């Protein structure tokens, strides 16, 4: 299992989303905007891929607390973190669709596993 990339998948998703929204009005040239969007979408997609593959477990519960000293995940408020994972993946899918990209099936599968875990 891999640990969080630079701090946490959910933080990465929200930063990427906020970055796209915050910088869009400030960029003047269309080519700069396209480059910025491509860069942010690439980061968003990478974060969502990691979230779906690594953070949402096979049983659907999100892994919550990375113990750096022992290099393992530990349970910590899985109900909250699973909900945040679902929100992050759904929002990533919406942003991908807005950018005329097809969200990977793995994102939907992770949301389905998490939803089933809640049931």
TABEL-V426180 format. One record per backbone hydrogen bond with DSSP energy under -0.5 kcal/mol. NH is the residue of the N-H (numbers start at 1). CO is the residue of the C=O. E is the energy in kcal/mol with one decimal. If there is no record, write none. Layout:
nh={NH NH}
co={CO CO}
e={E E}
This chain:
nh={6 8 12 13 14 15 16 17 18 19 20 21 22 23 24 25 26 27 27 33 34 35 36 37 38 39 40 41 42 43 44 45 46 47 48 49 50 51 52 53 54 55 55 56 57 57 60 63 64 65 66 67 67 68 71 72 74 81 82 83 84 85 86 87 88 89 90 91 92 93 94 95 96 97 98 99 100 101 103 107 108 109 110 111 112 113 114 115 116 117 118 119}
co={4 5 8 9 10 11 12 13 14 15 16 17 18 19 20 21 23 23 24 29 30 31 32 33 34 35 36 37 38 39 40 41 42 43 44 45 46 47 48 49 50 50 51 51 55 61 57 55 74 74 64 65 72 66 67 67 65 77 78 79 80 81 82 83 84 85 86 87 88 89 90 91 92 93 94 95 97 96 101 104 104 105 106 107 108 109 110 111 112 113 114 115}
e={-1.1 -0.7 -1.8 -2.5 -2.4 -2.5 -2.5 -2.3 -2.8 -2.7 -2.0 -1.9 -3.1 -2.2 -1.1 -0.5 -0.9 -1.0 -0.7 -2.0 -2.5 -2.3 -2.5 -2.9 -2.4 -2.2 -2.7 -2.9 -2.0 -2.0 -2.7 -2.9 -2.3 -2.4 -2.6 -2.6 -2.2 -2.5 -2.7 -2.4 -3.0 -1.1 -0.6 -1.8 -0.8 -2.0 -1.4 -3.0 -0.6 -1.9 -0.5 -0.6 -3.3 -0.9 -1.7 -1.4 -2.6 -2.1 -2.6 -1.7 -2.1 -2.2 -2.4 -2.5 -2.6 -2.4 -2.7 -2.7 -2.3 -2.2 -2.1 -2.4 -2.5 -2.3 -2.3 -1.6 -1.8 -3.1 -0.6 -1.1 -1.0 -2.5 -2.1 -2.1 -2.4 -2.4 -2.4 -2.7 -2.5 -2.0 -1.8 -1.2}
